Amino acid sequence: MSKPASYTGTASVTNMHLSDFEKSFNPLEWPTTAPYLWTDTYLIKPAAGTPSGLPLDRSAPPQRDADLPAWPDRLLFEGAIFGGILYRNVLETSLVNSATEISLEYEQVECLDALAYRAFDGGIDLDVGQGSAKVNGAQIDITVSKTVHFTQPKPVSHDVNLLAHVMVPLSFDFWLHCGLFIQEI
């Protein structure tokens, strides 16, 4: 098994307000702020009668719940494109908006399937990270991190993981720049 790709980016800015970063740290906005990475993101409405809250038919998209400005411990669906493959991932997330900090933590619950030339089971076996913007006197300190590992599609998983070691840092540096410093994309 190949080593997971990891990324951590930090920045500090002045002459900005914490509220300037609300859109960038809200996963519901990612398809707008970084459409080259995310096709869709939404909070999942728990499916009644299932232990995980996800639909029994994993090829079906989870049911969308109402959007919220912040939430503790909610399942989030993301359609993420990497290496030309659409990964349909479910993350346990926590988004906090306070007067001094905006923070997001996420950890993978399940990858529903990867869609390339045909459907595949699984796809990502590790997807964890966090992001925060914190008031620090007259500046705002920003940290973003991600660790990811791909398992599908099997014929190209080794190559996709090699690509991840280059593309995850490049993609997230670009997202950090565009999403955090260019407020209107």
N, C-alpha and C positions, 0 to 999 in steps of 0.2 A: 504494500500500500504506500502511495506517495504521501509526502508530508503536506499538511494543510497549508494554504496560503494565508498569511496574516498581514494586516496593515494597521498602523496607528498614525494618525495625522493630528498635529496640533497647530494652533494659531492664536494670536492675541490681537485684538483690534481696539482702537479708540474711536471716539466720535460716532459711536453707534449705540443703539438702545437694544436691550435684551429682546424686546418685541420684534426687532428686525429679523430675528432668527426663528420665530415660531413656525413659519412655513417650511423652512429647511429641515427642521427636526421632526416635523409631523409626517409620518409615513403615508398618510392619506394624500399628501401633496407630491410625493416622489414621482408619480408619472408625469407631473407637470414640470417639476424642477429638473428631473433627469430622465427624459423619455427614452434615451438611448439605453437605459438600464432596466426601467420598470414599465411594463405595459398596463398594469392594474394593481391597485392595493386597496383593501377595504377591511373593515372590522367584520368578523364572522359572527353571525347569529347562531348561537348554539342549537344544534339539531336535537330535538327532544328524543329521549329514549336511547341515546348512544353514549357510551362511557366517555369518549373523547370530546363529544360535542360536535364532531365532524360528521358529514353524511356517510352512510354505510358504503355508497357507491363512490369510491375515491376518484373515478374519472369525471364525476360531476363537479362543477364548481361549488364551493360552500355557499350557503345562503348569506347574502349581505345584510349587515345590521346597520343601524343608524350611525352616522358620523358623529364624533364627539371631539371637543377641543383638547381634552386630556382624558386619560383613563388609567386605572391601575389593573394590571394583569388581565389583558384581553388577548384573544386569538386574532391574528391578522393574516389575511391571505395576501400573497404577493405573486404576481406574474413577473418574473425577472428573466431578462435575456442575457445569456452569456455564451460566447463562442457560437452564436447563431442558433442556440437551442433555447427554447422557452421552458424554464423551470417553474413549476407551480408549487410554491412553498407555503407552509403554515408556520407562523412564528408566535411564540408567547411573547407579548410585548407589554411594556409599561411606559407610558408617556406622562411626564410631569411638567406642568407649567406653573412656576411660582414667581414671586416678585424678584428673586435673585438667581433663579436657575431654570433652564429648560433642559430636560434630560430624557433620553430614550434608551431603554435596554431591550434587547431581543435575544431570543434563543429558539432554535428550531424545535418544532414539535414533530413535524412530518413533511416530507416532500411527496406530494400527491402523485405526480409523474412528470416526466420530461417529454416535451413534444418537439421532435425533430422531423425526420422523414416518416416516423410512425411513433405511436405511444410506447413509452417505456415505463416500467415500474421504478419508483424511486428517482434518484438523480443527485440529491445533495444529502450527505449523511452528517454534515457538520456546518452550521451557520449560526454564529453567535457574535454579538458585538454590542457596542454602546456608543452614544454620542451625547455631548453636553455642551452647553454654553452657560458660563457662570460669570456673574458680576464679580470683579476683583478690583475694587476701588474705582478708578476712572476708566478701566479697560474691561473687556469681556474676553475670557479665556475659553477657547473652543478645543474640544478633543473628540475625535471620531476613531473608532476601531472596528475591525471586522476580521473574523477567521472563518474560512470556508474550505470545504473539501467536496469534490464531485465523485459520484460513483456510476453515473449513467450519462449518456448511452455507453455501455461497456466497450464497444469497439474503439471509442475515442476518449474514454475517461482518463487514461494516462496523459494524453496530449492536452485535454482540457485542464487538468490539474497543473501541468507545466505552464500552460498559458496563464492560468490564474495567478501564478507567482509574479508575472509581469503586469497583467491587465488589472488585477484588483487594486494594486497601488496606483496605477495610472488613472483608472476609472474613478477611484475615490478621491484622489487629489483633484481631478477635474470637477467632480461633484462638490467637493469642499470649496473649491474656488467659485464655481458658478452658483451653487446653491446658497453659499454663505455670503459671498461678496458682490455678486451681481443679483440684485433683488428682483429685477424684472427680466426674465429669460424669454 
